[in-house]
Amino acid sequence: MVLALELLCSCQAIDLREKRKLGKGTQVAYDLVRKYIPFIEEDCLLKPLIDNMIELVKSNIILKEVENVVGKLK
């Protein structure tokens, strides 16, 4: 759950930055999160978004896709 929240908050922070040049692995992770969870523009109930993020992390999709780009992570 902690990793899911960290990823969700990190993507939100990236969207709030002016310049968004990301590393190869970070870009892949960001794109995958944003594919399933949109930028949060207004106050909303976060539980559904957090639940979706937890499922995304549990699925290992992010890990597998990042490893495809940067190599095996330990």
Protein Blocks (a to p, Z undefined) as FASTA:
>chain_A
ZZmmmmmmmmmmmmmpmblcdcfklmmmmmmmmmmmccdfbdcdfklmmmmmmmmmmnom
mmmmmmmmnopaZZ
